[in-house]
Amino acid sequence: MVHTATNSAILHAIMDAAVDAMIVSDQGGNILRINAAAGRMFQYDVAEMVGQSVNMLMPKALAVLHDGFMSHHIETGEKRIIDTGRDVEGLRRDGSLFPLHLSVGHSAVEGRRIFVGILHDLTRRKATEDALSRSQRLDAIGKMTGGIAHDFNNLLTVIVGNLELLEMRGANDRQLPLIKDALEAAEMGADLTTRLSVFARRSNLKPVQSDLRVLCTDTLTLLKRTIGASYRIRTDFAAELDPVMIDPVQLQSALMNLALNARDAMGSGGELLVSIANVVIDDSYMAQETDIEPGDYVRLSVSDDGAGMGLEAQRRAFEPFFTTKEEGGGTGLGLAMVYGFVRQSGGHCDTV
């Protein structure tokens, strides 16, 4: 026979070696044992969790339901949550909520009913699912936008050609202003289709090996005259930086777009920070795009001290025509163009 102390040591070893979080509680929901993985998951020391109610690890609404489920199971034996798994939310020590999968089993030890919960953090999986959904949505929008822009551009070509023919065939003084207005409107439409084509990754890029520090320095020199004296531009460029293959004109346009968006977000004044550094994308990197290739990259970040974007705005930031500005304050194509250009260049866009 195996000694009781040995059994206890084996149980402790199994729980501490487990990758997933494990919590053992009594029928009152009081924590009897907990492993190190659970402590890390919820940001507590293991010792301070023992003896506490498992409700401390749940949002209030779930804690109320949990008490009801457990009481119902003890009274009736019905297995609504016992011996099954479900996705729920956990509450960390810092007050943040996170998705997790909870499986609950039960047993009896020396006449006492105990419950064993095994918990798996779903944060990474949910982020991957959200990234895939977002990437698929933007790809679908890009394909549709590219087709529309192409067809619309063909129509504009016919319109502009006929207007120019009318102008050359001796239009009178009353007709010329009308033709001029129509041509200007057609040129604006052509500019719009060009920007839509950039989002759809159909622009004609001319990449050359470049030092981002040089390109950004030249662009920021122009920006300082554009954004006004109430906005300060600060840079943080790494001393060692890999060269990149990029279209210099499009890169400068993208940086201008990001900087002007940042200026609008800051209101009457603030600080704009432009950072450049080498980064390595590997399996531990949680990217917003699921098809980014691992390897060595150069990261260009533009940040400001404005209020920032909400979660919904972050989710839709790169969609064409989406804007948080007041009506008439923007076309909603600036970040869409940045996204299309960067993706066509083999890079990745992110919002934080």
N, C-alpha and C positions, 0 to 999 in steps of 0.2 A: 504494500500500500504506500501511496505517496503522502508524505507529511503535509498537514494543512499549511504550514509556513511555506513549504515548497510550492504548493498550489497558488498561494498568494503571490509569491515572487514571480511565478510564471505568468500570472494574470497581469501583474504590473509590467513585465517585460513586453508582453503582447500589446498592451495598450500604448506603451511608450514608443514601440517600434511601428505602430500603425501610422500610415500616411494621412488617412482621413481622421477627422475629429471623432472622439468617442466620449459619450457622457452616460454614466450610470446614475439613475435616480430612483427614489422610492415612490410609492403610490401617491404621496403628497406632493411630488414634484421637487423634492429636495435633492440636491446633487450629493451623491455618495462618493463617486470617483470620477475623475476626468483626466484625460491624457494631455500630453504637452501640445499635441497638434491642435486640440480644442482651445487651449490657452492662447496659442499664437493666433488662431483664427479670430477669437473675440477680444484679443489684446489685454488679457488678464493674466496674472500669475495663477498657476494651478491652485496653490494653497488658499488663495482668497476666494476661490469659487466654490470649494467644498463646503457643504452646509447651506449654501444659498439656494434660492428657488431658481429653477430653470427659466422662469419667466423673465429673469434679468437679461436673458439672451434673445428676447423676442420684442418686436414692436408691441405697443400696448394692445392694439386690436387683436393681434394674433395670440397674445397671452390670455386674453379673456376667452377666446375660442378654445385654446388649449385646455384650460381648466374644465370647460364644459365637456370637451371630448373625453378627457380622462375620467371624469366623474361618471359619464354615461357608460364608458367601457367597464368600469369597476362594478357598476350597478347591474348592467345587462349582459356583459360579455361581448357586445357587438364590436366588431373590429373596424372602426372607421379610420383610425390612424395606426392601429397596432398591426404589426407584421406586413406593413405596406410602406411604400415610399412616396413622397410627394415633394414638389418644389415649393419652398416657402422663403421668407425673408428673415435674416438674422440681424441682431442689433449689436454692434461693436461698442467697446468701452467709450470711444470718442463720440458716440451718438450716431454714427453713420450706419445706414442700412445696406445690406448686400444680399444677393440671391444665393440660396443654398439648397441642396437636396437632402432631405431628412428621411431616414429609414428607422423605424422604431420596432424593437422586439421586446418580449417580456418573458419572465421566468419567475420561479419561486426559490428562495434560498432560506432554509431554516424557518419555513412558514411565512416568510416575508415576501411580498410581491415586489419585484424590481423591474425597471424598464431600462433598456439599453438603446441609446440613440446613436446612430452613425451619421455623420454630417459631412457633406462634400461641398466645398466652395465652388459656386458656379460663375463667379465673376468673370473669369477668363473665357469660359464657354459662351456666356451671354455677350461679352464684348465681341467675340469672333462672329457670332450669329448676327449681331447688329451691324458689324463691319461688312459682312457678306450681303445683307439686305441693302445696306446703303450703297455699296459698290454696284450691285445689280440695278438698283433704282437709277443711279446716275448714268450707268451704261445705257439703259433703256432710253432715258431722256436724251442722252447724247446721240444715239442712233436716230431717234425721231427728229431731233433738232437739226442734225446734219442733213437729213433728207429735205426738210422744210427749207432750210437755208439755201440748198442747192437749187431747188425748184423756184424759190422766190428770186434768187439771183438771175436765173434765166429770164424770168418775166421782166425784171428791171432792165436787163440788157436790151430787150425789145423796146421797152418804154423809152429809155435814154436814146437809143438809136433813132427812133421816130421823132423825138423832140429835137434832136440835133439836125435831122433832115429838114424839119420845119423851119428851124432857125436859119439854115443855109439857103433856103429857097425864097428868102426875102420877105419874112414876116413884117407886118406893119408895126407902127409904134405902139398900138394897143395890144398886139399879140406878143411882142417881145418880152415885156415884164411877166406875162403869164407863163411863157415858155421858160424864162429864167427861174421863176419860183418852182415850177414843176421839176426842172433839172436839179435844183438844190434839194428838193424833197427826195428825189430819186437817189441822189448821192448820199443823203442821210440813211436811206433804206439800204443802200449798198454797204455802208459802214456797219449797220446793224447786222447784216448777214455775215460780214467778215468776222465780227465778234462772236456770233453764234457758231461759225465754223471753227474758231479757236477752241470753244468749249467742246465741240464735237470731235476735236483732235484731227481736223482736216486742214490745218494751216500748213503753209510751205515753210518749214523751219530751215534755217541755215546755221547748224551748230558748228562751233569752232572751239578748240581747246582754250579755256579761259581761266583766269584767276578771279574768283568771285569778289575778293577784296577790292580789286581794281574797278570792276564793274559797279559794285555798290558805292564805292567812294565817288565815282563820277556822277552816279545817279543822285546821291545824297547832296552833292554840291548844287544840283539843280533844284532839289526839293527844298533846300533851306530858303531859296528865294520864293518858292511857291506856297509853302504852308504858313508862312508868317512868323513874326518874331515871338509870339506868345507860345510857340511850340519848340521845345528843345529836342534836338536829335543827338542821341548817344550811340556809340558803336562799341562792340565787343568782338573783335576779330582775332581768331586764334593765330599764334605766331607761325605754326606749321599747318599748311592747308594743301590738300590734294587739288590738282587741276581738274576741271570738269568740262565735258562736252556740252555746250549750251549755245543757244542763239542769243547773242548779246543784246540785240534790239528788243526781242521778246522778254528777256530777263529784266531789262531795265523798265519795260512797260509794266511787267508784273509787280516789280518792287514799288513803282509809282502807285499802282492800284492799291497795294496793301497799305502803303504809307498814308494815302489820302483817306482810305477807310478808317485807319487808326485816328487820323486827325479829326474826322467827323465824330468818332466815338468819344473823343475826349472833351468835346464841347469847346469852351472858351480858351483852353490852354492845357498844357501837360507835357509829358516826356515820352518820346518815341525811342525805343531801343532796337537796334538792328544787330543781330549776333550771327556769326559764322563759325562753324567748327566741324571737324571730321567726326563722323559717327559710324558705328558698326551695327548693321541690322542683322540680328540672329533670331533664334527660336524664342529667346526670352523677351524680345521686343514686341510690345502689343501695338501693332499698326492698325490704322483705321481702314486700310485696304488689305484685302486678303491675298492679292496677287503680286504684292511687292516682292522682288527677289532679294534674298539675303546677300550681304556683302558690304563693301566699304562705300559710304556716301558722304557728301558734304551737306550739312544742314544749315539752311538760312532761315532764321527766325525773326519775325517782326512782332514786337509787343508794345503795348501802351499802358498807361495808368488810368484808362477809362473804366466804366462800369462793367464792361465785359458782356458776353452774349449768354443768354439763357440756353438751356439744354435743347429746346426746340430750334432755336436759331442756329446752334452749332450743328444740329442734325441736317438742316436744310441750307446751310451757308453757301454751298457751292452750286446749288440749283440755279439755272438761269431764271432771271426775273424775280427771284426772291430777294426782298430787301426789308430791313427793319427801319429804314428811313421814312419820314413822312411823305405823303403823296407828292410826287413831283421832285423829290429829293434825290432820286437816283434811278437808274434803269434796272439794277439788280444783275448786271452782267459783269461787273468788275471781278468779283471772286470766281465767277464761273469761267472767265477767261484765264485767270491764274491757274485754276484747277486743270483746265484742258491743256494748257501749255506745259505745265509741269508733268502731267501724266504722259503726254505725247513725247516728252523728253526723257522718259524712263524714270521719273521721280515720283514723289508721293507728297500729298498735301494733308495737313492735319490742322485741327482747331483745338484750342484748350481754353 
